[in-house]
Structure formats: C-alpha cells, structure tokens
Amino acid sequence: MAATITHTQTRTDTVPPSPNVYPAIPNTLDAKYRVVDVVTGSVNIDPEVFVYRYSDWKFDHVASVLDMEMIPALVPTPGAPYYRQNFVVKDFSRESEAAAFASTLTSRIEKLAVEYTLIPTTFVGVTTETLPPP
C-alpha cells in the first residue's frame, strides 16, 4: 500500500522569540532565518518522521524506514537515544543554509514515503543496483 506524507513547510527571514514549550525550540540569538516543517497528515505511515536526540532534545534527521520501526514516537523513552516528532523548527544565521535544510527535508520526506511503500513487498529476493543511478 502506498504511503503518503503531507507536510507544511514555512520559511521566514525573521526568528520570533522562542516560546517556553516542550520540546524546547532552541533560541539562537544570531539566527535570522527559520524553517518550520510540520507533518499535517499521513496515510499508511506514522506522521512522526523527524528524529530528535533524547540527550539534548535537538533535531537530528528525517527518519529512515528502520527508524520508523525502531525509534519511539512522541514521548521520549528514558534512556533511549532518539525519539520522533511530527515537526521540526530550525534556525540559521545564513539564508543559504536555511534553504539547503528546507530542500533536504522535503527530499528526505519524499524518499521515506517511497521507501516505506516498497519495503513490505520487497524483502525476499535479490537486488542489484548501481548507486547513484546513472
């Protein structure tokens, strides 16, 4: 079954003061650019696709298929190295870094949805491929 992820990404050139809410949004004083990405819907896949480090509650990466199976969603499990949320907020001091981050998020979310769709039907077998594709 096809997995789909609907997300809304907001890119701004102003960084408002951080609210004191869980999980804490890092307050970077020299940051001017902010990227906010929120998964607003999903089909056949959990919406919590953003992986955070438990040690400092900071965003680490967009989940892989294995992460979706192994890393707990929403509430961090004490002692677990990571947990997943349905949103990410990240600030940057340079526009080029913010733009690259925003673009990378979108491409990795898309890749996750495609791979999540393929995994259940392709475990048994032999695969030969050249990476990256020509």
ZIFEN-V731322 format. One line per field, one symbol per residue. burial: I if it has 9 or more other ideal C-beta (glycine too) atoms within 8 Angstrom, else O. A space follows every 10 residues. Layout:
# ZIFEN-V731322
burial->???
This chain:
# ZIFEN-V731322
burial->OOIIIOIOIO IOOOIOOOOO OOOOOOOOOO IIIIIIIIIO OIOIIOIIII IIIIOOIOIO OIIOIOIIOO IIIOOIOOOI OIIIIIIIII IIIOIOIIIO IIOOIIOIII OIIOIIIOIO OOOOOOOOOO OOOO
